[in-house]
């Protein structure tokens, strides 16, 4: 468990350092993402992005457990 937490922490640090490059990826602006702008309200739900990330993480975890 501690090894998993260390690896996840290191991945978060690396993602934070690589944020200028990661922010250029089209994630968050995919078809299926819901963005509603009304009077004084801005609602955003990245449904398409969540689905893509879920599939990618599921495949990665499946590959690591094999």
Secondary structure, 3 states (H helix, E strand, C coil): CHHHHHHHHHHHHHHHHCHHHHCCCCCCCCCCCEEEEECCEEEEECHHHHHHHHHHHHHHHHHHHC
